[in-house]
């Protein structure tokens, strides 16, 4: 399993559903499809797993999401930030 290290030091298992919820909120009323969001999540998760680490800081996940979201929709990018 992949664990996320939070700012306060807590560790919890990576949950794609939690990320999906934040992205849906950021993309609300924007021309971003559910498939686009799912592709973004798959990209982030595969990038993290390719690094072959079992722990990753939440900030690293945020940076990966922000990079892809900026390309997808700049308004959603600002909302997510």
N, C-alpha and C positions, 0 to 999 in steps of 0.2 A: 504493500500500500504506500501511497504518497501522503506525507504529512505536511501541513502548513504550519509554519512558526509565526504566531501572531506578534504584534508589537510588544505586548506585555509578557512575552515568553511562553504563553500557552501553546500547546500543539494539538491540532485536530486533523482528522483525516480529510483529504481534499474531497470536496463535494461539488461536482459539476452543477448540480441543481441550484446550489447557493449562488454560484457565479451566474448561472442563467437568469435567476431572479433579478440580480443587480443590472444585468445587461438589458433585460426586458424593460425595466424601469427607465433606464437611460435612453432606450430606443423608442419609448412610448410616443406614438403619433409622428414617427419618423419613417421614411421609406426604407426600412430595414426589415427583411423577412426573417421568419423563424429559422429558415435554412441558413441564412447568413450568420445568425447568432450561434447556431449549432456548429457551423464550420469554424467560427472563431474559437469556440470552446474546444473543439477537437484539436485545432492547431496549438492552442496554449497547452493543453494536456499532453499532446504528443511531444512538444518541445521540452516540457518539464521531464517527461519520462526518458527522453533521449539523453538527458544529462546524467542518467543513471544514479541519481541521488534519491534517497528516500525521505529527505526533508528539504523544504524550500521556504524561504521567507515570503510572507504575504506581499511585501513590496515588490518582489521579483515577479510575482503573478500579476500584480497591478500594472507593472511596466509592460509586460508582454501584451496584456489586454489593451492597454492604451495605444501601443504601436499599431495594432490591427484595427482598433476602433477609429483611430484618426483617419485611416485610409477608407474605412467604410462609411462613416458619417461624422462630420466635425461637430455638429450640434450634440450628438450622442456622446462624443468624446468629452466635451466640456461638462455635460451632465454627469458622466461617470467619474470624472476627476473630482 
